């Protein structure tokens, strides 16, 4: 879940590359490092995407691109690791106070969320538990679960770059 967001600075190629390396290449590195251990016990991987996986971000092009990449990497690894008995999925958190997605006026964003509130870390944890469980998640692979209170259902437009 390591990550950075550098609003406004991500148009610089060096900053862009750094953000991609942390989010996307870092996700691949940890998945590859965990593969043998997870194979031994038919484990699961849950990568961290973002609602910016699905929206562009004028101030955060590297963050948005890297999270879109995490969703595609999740699909690819789900195929590649399936023969090892490893399920790979991702969670795309929405507006979670303190999370990278929440910028500017949280109240303005929350007013647009159909459920009418920001999310909590527990909202994310509950989905993770379900995905990891044999009862609910055993046939779920390669998917990115939006945990956003319905934010992805509306036409919310992230801030524009200056």
Contact map, one row per residue, 1 for C-alpha under 8 A:
111000000000000000000000000000000000000000000011000000000000000000000000000000000000000000000000000000000000000000000000000000000000000000000000000000000000000000
111100000000000000000110000000000000000000000000000000000000000000000000000000000000000000000000000000000000000000000000000000000000000000000000000000000000000000
111110000000000000100110000000000000000000000000000000000000000000000000000000000000000000000000000000000000000000000000000000000000000000000000000000000000000000
011111000000000000100110000000000000000000000000000000000000001000000000000000000000000000000000000100000000000000000000000000000000000000000000000000000000000000
001111100000000000100000000000000000000000000000000000000001001000000000000000000000000000000000000100000000000000000000000000000000000000000000000000000000000000
000111111100001000000000000000000000000000000000000000000001000000000000000000000000000000000000000000000000000000000000000000000000000000000000000000000000000000
000011111100000000000000000000000000000000000000000000000011000000000000000000000000000000000000000000000000000000000000000000000000000000000000000000000000000000
000001111110000000000000000000000000000000000000000000000011000000000000000000000000000000000000000000000000000000000000000000000000000000000000000000000000000010
000001111111001000000000000000000000000000000000000000000011000000000000000000000000000000000000000000000000000000000000000000000000000000000000000000000000000000
000001111111101100100000000000000000000000000000000000000011111000000000000000000000000000000000000000000000000000000000000000000000000000000000000000000000000000
000000011111101100000000000000000000000000000000000000000001110000000000000000000000000000000000000000000000000000000000000000000000000000000000000000000000000000
000000001111111100000000000000000000000000000000000000000000000000000000000000000000000000000000000000000000000000000000000000000000000000000000000000000000000000
000000000111111110000000000000000000000000000000000000000000000000000000000000000000000000000000000000000000000000000000000000000000000000000000000000000000000000
000000000001111111000000000000000000000000000000000000000000000000000000000000000000000000000000000000000000000000000000000000000000000000000000000000000000000000
000001001111111111100000000000000000000000000000000000000000000000000000000000000000000000000000000000000000000000000000000000000000000000000000000000000000000000
000000000111111111110000000000000000000000000000000000000000110000000000000000000000000000000000000000000000000000000000000000000000000000000000000000000000000000
000000000000111111111000000000000000000000000000000000000000010000000000000000000000000000000000000000000000000000000000000000000000000000000000000000000000000000
000000000000011111111100000000000000000000000000000000000000000000000000000000000000000000000000000000000000000000000000000000000000000000000000000000000000000000
001110000100001111111110000000000000000000000000000000000000011001000000000000000000000000000000000000000000000000000000000000000000000000000000000000000000000000
000000000000000111111111100000000000000000000000000000000000011011000000000000000000000000000000000000000000000000000000000000000000000000000000000000000000000000
000000000000000011111111110000000000000000000000000000000000000000000000000000000000000000000000000000000000000000000000000000000000000000000000000000000000000000
011100000000000001111111111000000000000000000000000000000000000000000000000000000000000000000000000000000000000000000000000000000000000000000000000000000000000000
011100000000000000111111111000000000000000000000000000000000001001100100000000000000000000000000000000000000000000000000000000000000000000000000000000000000000000
000000000000000000011111111100000000000000000000000000000000000001101100000000000000000000000000000000000000000000000000000000000000000000000000000000000000000000
000000000000000000011111111110000000000000000000000000000000000000000000000000000000000000000000000000000000000000000000000000000000000000000000000000000000000000
000000000000000000001111111111000000000000000000000000000000000000000000000000000000000000000000000000000000000000000000000000000000000000000000000000000000000000
000000000000000000000111111111100000000000000010000000000000000000000100000000000000000000000000000000000000000000000000000000000000000000000000000000000000000000
000000000000000000000001111111110000000000000000000000000000000000000000100000000000000000000000000000000000000000000000000000000000000000000000000000000000000000
000000000000000000000000111111111000000000000000000000000000000000000000000000000000000000000000000000000000000000000000000000000000000000000000000000000000000000
000000000000000000000000011111111100000000000000000000000000000000000000000000000000000000000000000000000000000000000000000000000000000000000000000000000000000000
000000000000000000000000001111111110000000001000000000000000000000000000000000000000000000000000000000000000000000000000000000000000000000000000000000000000000000
000000000000000000000000000111111110000000000000000000000000000000000000000000000000000000000000000000000000000000000000000000000000000000000000000000000000000000
000000000000000000000000000011111111000000000000000000000000000000000000000000000000000000000000000000000000000000000000000000000000000000000000000000000000000000
000000000000000000000000000001111111110000000000000000000000000000000000000000000000000000000000000000000000000000000000000000000000000000000000000000000000000000
000000000000000000000000000000111111111000000000000000000000000000000000000000001000010000000000000000000000000000000000000000000000000000000000000000000000000000
000000000000000000000000000000001111111100000000000000000000000000000000000000000000000000000000000000000000000000000000000000000000000000000000000000000000000000
000000000000000000000000000000000111111110100000000000000000000000000000000000000000000000000000000000000000000000000000000000000000000000000000000000000000000000
000000000000000000000000000000000111111111110000000000000000000000000000000000000000010000000000000000000000000000000000000000000000000000000000000000000000000000
000000000000000000000000000000000011111111100000000000000000000000000000000000000001110000000000000000000000000000000000000000000000000000000000000000000000000000
000000000000000000000000000000000001111111100000000000000000000000000000000000000000000000000000000000000000000000000000000000000000000000000000000000000000000000
000000000000000000000000000000000000111111100000000000000000000000000000000000000000000000000000000000000000000000000000000000000000000000000000000000000000000000
000000000000000000000000000000000000011111110000000000000000000000000000000000000001111000000000000000000000000000000000000000000000000000000000000000000000000000
000000000000000000000000000000000000111111111000000000000000000000000000000000000000111000000000000000000000000000000000000000000000000000000000000000000000000000
000000000000000000000000000000000000010001111100000000000000000000000000000000000000011110000000000000000000000000000000000000000001000000000000000000000000000000
000000000000000000000000000000100000000000111110000000000000000000000000000000000000011111000000000000000000000000000000000000000000000000000000000000000000000000
000000000000000000000000000000000000000000011111000000000000000000000000000000000000000111100000000000000000000000000000000000010000000000000000000000000000000000
100000000000000000000000001000000000000000001111100000000000000000000100010000000000000111100000000000000000000000000000000000000000000000000000000000000000000000
100000000000000000000000000000000000000000000111110000000000000000100100000000000000000001111000000000000000000000000000000000000000000000000000000000000000000000
000000000000000000000000000000000000000000000011111110000000000000110110000000000000000001111000000000000000000000000000000000000000000000000001000000000000000000
000000000000000000000000000000000000000000000001111111000000000000100000000000000000000000111100000010000000000000000000000000000000000000000000000000000000000000
000000000000000000000000000000000000000000000000111111100000000000000000000000000000000000011100000010000000000000000000000000000000000000000000010100010000000000
000000000000000000000000000000000000000000000000111111111000001100110000000000000000000000000000000010000000000000000000000000000000000000000000000000000000000000
000000000000000000000000000000000000000000000000111111110000000111111010000000000000000000010000000000000000000000000000000000000000000000000000000000000000000000
000000000000000000000000000000000000000000000000011111110000000000010000000000000000000000000000000000000000000000000000000000000000000000000000000000010000000000
000000000000000000000000000000000000000000000000001111111000000100000000000000000000000000000000000000000000000000000000000000000000000000000000000000000000110000
000000000000000000000000000000000000000000000000000111111100100110000000000000000000000000000000000000000000000000000000000000000000000000000000000000000000010000
000000000000000000000000000000000000000000000000000100111111101100000000000000000000000000000000000000000000000000000000000000000000000000000000000000000000011100
000000000000000000000000000000000000000000000000000000011111100000000000000000000000000000000000000000000000000000000000000000000000000000000000000000000000011110
000000111100000000000000000000000000000000000000000000001111100000000000000000000000000000000000000000000000000000000000000000000000000000000000000000000000001111
000011111110000000000000000000000000000000000000000000001111111100000000000000000000000000000000000000000000000000000000000000000000000000000000000000000000000000
000000000110000100000000000000000000000000000000000000011111111110000000000000000000000000000000000000000000000000000000000000000000000000000000000000000000000000
000000000110000110110000000000000000000000000000000000000001111111000000000000000000000000000000000000000000000000000000000000000000000000000000000000000000000000
000110000100000000110010000000000000000000000000000100001001111111100000000000000000000000000000000000000000000000000000000000000000000000000000000000000000000000
000000000000000000000000000000000000000000000000000110111001111111110000000000000000000000000000000000000000000000000000000000000000000000000000000000000000000000
000000000000000000010000000000000000000000000000000010010000111111111000000000000000000000000000000000000000000000000000000000000000000000000000000000000000000000
000000000000000000110011000000000000000000000000000010000000011111111100000000000000000000000000000000000000000000000000000000000000000000000000000000000000000000
000000000000000000000011000000000000000000000001110110000000001111111110000000000000000000000000000000000000000000000000000000000000000000000000000000000000000000
000000000000000000000000000000000000000000000000100111000000000111111111000000000000000000000000000000000000000000000000000000000000000000000000000000000000000000
000000000000000000000001000000000000000000000000000010000000000011111111100000000000000000000000000000000000000000000000000000000000000000000000000000000000000000
000000000000000000000011001000000000000000000011100000000000000001111111110000000000000001000000000000000000000000000000000000000000000000000000000000000000000000
000000000000000000000000000000000000000000000000100010000000000000111111111000000000000001000000000000000000000000000000000000000000000000000011000000000000000000
000000000000000000000000000000000000000000000000000000000000000000011111111100000000000000000000000000000000000000000000000000000000000000000000000000000000000000
000000000000000000000000000100000000000000000000000000000000000000001111111110000000000000000000000000000000000000000000000000000000000000000000000000000000000000
000000000000000000000000000000000000000000000010000000000000000000000111111111000000000111000000000000000000000000000000000000000000000000000111000000000000000000
000000000000000000000000000000000000000000000000000000000000000000000011111111100000000110000000000000000000000000000000000000000000000000001110000000000000000000
000000000000000000000000000000000000000000000000000000000000000000000001111111110000000000000000000000000000000000000000000000000000000000000100000000000000000000
000000000000000000000000000000000000000000000000000000000000000000000000111111111100000100000000000000000000000000000000000000000000000000000100000000000000000000
000000000000000000000000000000000000000000000000000000000000000000000000011111111100011110000000000000000000000000000000000000000000000000001100000000000000000000
000000000000000000000000000000000000000000000000000000000000000000000000001111111110000000000000000000000000000000000000000000000000000000000100000000000000000000
000000000000000000000000000000000000000000000000000000000000000000000000000111111110000000000000000000000000000000000000000000000000000000000000000000000000000000
000000000000000000000000000000000010000000000000000000000000000000000000000011111111111100000000000000000000000000000000000000000000000000000000000000000000000000
000000000000000000000000000000000000000000000000000000000000000000000000000011111111111000000000000000000000000000000000000000000000000000000000000000000000000000
000000000000000000000000000000000000000000000000000000000000000000000000000000111111110000000000000000000000000000000000000000000000000000000000000000000000000000
000000000000000000000000000000000000001001000000000000000000000000000000000000001111110000000000000000000000000000000000000000000000000000000000000000000000000000
000000000000000000000000000000000000001001100000000000000000000000000000000000001111111000000000000000000000000000000000000000000000000000000000000000000000000000
000000000000000000000000000000000010011001111000000000000000000000000000000001001111111100000000000000000000000000000000000000000000000000000000000000000000000000
000000000000000000000000000000000000000001111000000000000000000000000000000001001100111110000000000000000000000000000000000000000000000000011100000000000000000000
000000000000000000000000000000000000000000011110000000000000000000000000011011001000011111000000000000000000000000000000000000000000000000001110000000000000000000
000000000000000000000000000000000000000000011110000000000000000000000000011001000000001111100000000000000000000000000000000000000010000000011111100000000000000000
000000000000000000000000000000000000000000001111100000000000000000000110010000000000000111110000000000000000000000000000000000000000000000000111100000000000000000
000000000000000000000000000000000000000000000111110000000000000000000000000000000000000011111000000000000000000000000000000100010000000000000001111000000000000000
000000000000000000000000000000000000000000000001111010000000000000000000000000000000000001111100000000000000000000000000000000000000000000000001111100000000000000
000000000000000000000000000000000000000000000001111000000000000000000000000000000000000000111111000000000000000000000000000100000000000000000000011100000000000000
000000000000000000000000000000000000000000000000011000000000000000000000000000000000000000011111000010000000000000000110000000000000000000000000011110100000000000
000000000000000000000000000000000000000000000000000000000000000000000000000000000000000000001111101011000000110000000110000000000000000000000000000100000000000000
000000000000000000000000000000000000000000000000000000000000000000000000000000000000000000001111111011000000000000000111100000000000000000000000000000000000000000
000000000000000000000000000000000000000000000000000000000000000000000000000000000000000000000011111001000100000000000111000000000000000000000000000000000000000000
000000000000000000000000000000000000000000000000000000000000000000000000000000000000000000000001111101000000000000000000000000000000000000000000000000000000000000
000000000000000000000000000000000000000000000000000000000000000000000000000000000000000000000011111111000000000000000000000000000000000000000000000000000000000000
000110000000000000000000000000000000000000000000000000000000000000000000000000000000000000000000011111100000000000000000000000000000000000000000000000000000000000
000000000000000000000000000000000000000000000000011100000000000000000000000000000000000000000111001111100000000000000000000000000000000000000000000000000000000000
000000000000000000000000000000000000000000000000000000000000000000000000000000000000000000000011111111110100000000000000000000000000000000000000000000000000000000
000000000000000000000000000000000000000000000000000000000000000000000000000000000000000000000000000111111100000000000000000000000000000000000000000000000000000000
000000000000000000000000000000000000000000000000000000000000000000000000000000000000000000000000000001111100000000000000000000000000000000000000000000000000000000
000000000000000000000000000000000000000000000000000000000000000000000000000000000000000000000000000000111111100000000000000000000000000000000000000000000000000000
000000000000000000000000000000000000000000000000000000000000000000000000000000000000000000000000100001111111110000000000000000000000000000000000000000000000000000
000000000000000000000000000000000000000000000000000000000000000000000000000000000000000000000000000000001111111000000000000000000000000000000000000000000000000000
000000000000000000000000000000000000000000000000000000000000000000000000000000000000000000000000000000001111111100000000000000000000000000000000000000000000000000
000000000000000000000000000000000000000000000000000000000000000000000000000000000000000000000010000000001111111110000000000000000000000000000000000000000000000000
000000000000000000000000000000000000000000000000000000000000000000000000000000000000000000000010000000000111111110011100000000000000000000000000000000000000000000
000000000000000000000000000000000000000000000000000000000000000000000000000000000000000000000000000000000011111110011000000000000000000000000000000000000000000000
000000000000000000000000000000000000000000000000000000000000000000000000000000000000000000000000000000000001111111010000000000000000000000000000000000100101000000
000000000000000000000000000000000000000000000000000000000000000000000000000000000000000000000000000000000000111111111100000000000000000000000000000111100100000000
000000000000000000000000000000000000000000000000000000000000000000000000000000000000000000000000000000000000000111110000000000000000000000000000000011100000000000
000000000000000000000000000000000000000000000000000000000000000000000000000000000000000000000000000000000000000011111000000000000000000000000000000011000000000000
000000000000000000000000000000000000000000000000000000000000000000000000000000000000000000000000000000000000011111111100000000000000000000000000000010000000000000
000000000000000000000000000000000000000000000000000000000000000000000000000000000000000000000000000000000000011010111110000000000000000000000000000010000000000000
000000000000000000000000000000000000000000000000000000000000000000000000000000000000000000000111100000000000010010011111000000000000000000000000000010000000000000
000000000000000000000000000000000000000000000000000000000000000000000000000000000000000000000111100000000000000000001111101100000000000000000000000110000000000000
000000000000000000000000000000000000000000000000000000000000000000000000000000000000000000000001100000000000000000000111111100000000000000000000000000000000000000
000000000000000000000000000000000000000000000000000000000000000000000000000000000000000000000001000000000000000000000011111110000000000000000000000000000000000000
000000000000000000000000000000000000000000000000000000000000000000000000000000000000000000000000000000000000000000000001111111000000000000000000000000000000000000
000000000000000000000000000000000000000000000000000000000000000000000000000000000000000000000000000000000000000000000011111111100000000000000000001000000000000000
000000000000000000000000000000000000000000000000000000000000000000000000000000000000000000101000000000000000000000000011111111110000000000000000001000000000000000
000000000000000000000000000000000000000000000000000000000000000000000000000000000000000000000000000000000000000000000000111111111000000000000000000000000000000000
000000000000000000000000000000000000000000000000000000000000000000000000000000000000000000000000000000000000000000000000011111111100000000000000000000000000000000
000000000000000000000000000000000000000000000000000000000000000000000000000000000000000000000000000000000000000000000000001111111110000000000000001000000000000000
000000000000000000000000000000000000000000000100000000000000000000000000000000000000000000100000000000000000000000000000000111111111000000000000000000000000000000
000000000000000000000000000000000000000000000000000000000000000000000000000000000000000000000000000000000000000000000000000011111111100000000000000000000000000000
000000000000000000000000000000000000000000000000000000000000000000000000000000000000000000000000000000000000000000000000000001111111101110000000000000000000000000
000000000000000000000000000000000000000000000000000000000000000000000000000000000000000010000000000000000000000000000000000000111111100111010000000000000000000000
000000000000000000000000000000000000000000010000000000000000000000000000000000000000000000000000000000000000000000000000000000011111110111000000000000000000000000
000000000000000000000000000000000000000000000000000000000000000000000000000000000000000000000000000000000000000000000000000000001111111111000000000000000000000000
000000000000000000000000000000000000000000000000000000000000000000000000000000000000000000000000000000000000000000000000000000000001111111000000000000000000000000
000000000000000000000000000000000000000000000000000000000000000000000000000000000000000000000000000000000000000000000000000000000100111111000000000000000000000000
000000000000000000000000000000000000000000000000000000000000000000000000000000000000000000000000000000000000000000000000000000000111111111100000000000000000000000
000000000000000000000000000000000000000000000000000000000000000000000000000000000000000000000000000000000000000000000000000000000111111111110000000000000000000000
000000000000000000000000000000000000000000000000000000000000000000000000000000000000000000000000000000000000000000000000000000000011111111110000000000000000000000
000000000000000000000000000000000000000000000000000000000000000000000000000000000000000000000000000000000000000000000000000000000000000111111000000000000000000000
000000000000000000000000000000000000000000000000000000000000000000000000000000000000001010000000000000000000000000000000000000000010000011111110000000000000000000
000000000000000000000000000000000000000000000000000000000000000000000000001001000000001110000000000000000000000000000000000000000000000000111110000000000000000000
000000000000000000000000000000000000000000000000000000000000000000000000011111100000001111000000000000000000000000000000000000000000000000011111000000000000000000
000000000000000000000000000000000000000000000000000000000000000000000010011000000000000111000000000000000000000000000000000000000000000000011111100000000000000000
000000000000000000000000000000000000000000000000100000000000000000000010010000000000000011110000000000000000000000000000000000000000000000000111110000000000000000
000000000000000000000000000000000000000000000000000000000000000000000000000000000000000011110000000000000000000000000000000000000000000000000011111000000000000000
000000000000000000000000000000000000000000000000001000000000000000000000000000000000000000111100000000000000000000000000000000000000000000000001111100010000000000
000000000000000000000000000000000000000000000000000000000000000000000000000000000000000000111100000000000000000000000000001100100000000000000000111111000000000000
000000000000000000000000000000000000000000000000001000000000000000000000000000000000000000011110000000000000000010000010000000000000000000000000011111110000000000
000000000000000000000000000000000000000000000000000000000000000000000000000000000000000000000100000000000000000011111110000000000000000000000000001111100000000000
000000000000000000000000000000000000000000000000000000000000000000000000000000000000000000000000000000000000000011100000000000000000000000000000001111111100000000
000000000000000000000000000000000000000000000000000000000000000000000000000000000000000000000100000000000000000111000000000000000000000000000000000111111101000000
000000000000000000000000000000000000000000000000001001000000000000000000000000000000000000000000000000000000000000000000000000000000000000000000010101111111000000
000000000000000000000000000000000000000000000000000000000000000000000000000000000000000000000000000000000000000000000000000000000000000000000000000001111110000000
000000000000000000000000000000000000000000000000000000000000000000000000000000000000000000000000000000000000000110000000000000000000000000000000000001111111000000
000000000000000000000000000000000000000000000000000000000000000000000000000000000000000000000000000000000000000000000000000000000000000000000000000000011111100000
000000000000000000000000000000000000000000000000000000000000000000000000000000000000000000000000000000000000000100000000000000000000000000000000000000110111110000
000000000000000000000000000000000000000000000000000000100000000000000000000000000000000000000000000000000000000000000000000000000000000000000000000000000011111000
000000000000000000000000000000000000000000000000000000111100000000000000000000000000000000000000000000000000000000000000000000000000000000000000000000000001111100
000000000000000000000000000000000000000000000000000000001110000000000000000000000000000000000000000000000000000000000000000000000000000000000000000000000000111110
000000000000000000000000000000000000000000000000000000001110000000000000000000000000000000000000000000000000000000000000000000000000000000000000000000000000011111
000000010000000000000000000000000000000000000000000000000110000000000000000000000000000000000000000000000000000000000000000000000000000000000000000000000000001111
000000000000000000000000000000000000000000000000000000000010000000000000000000000000000000000000000000000000000000000000000000000000000000000000000000000000000111
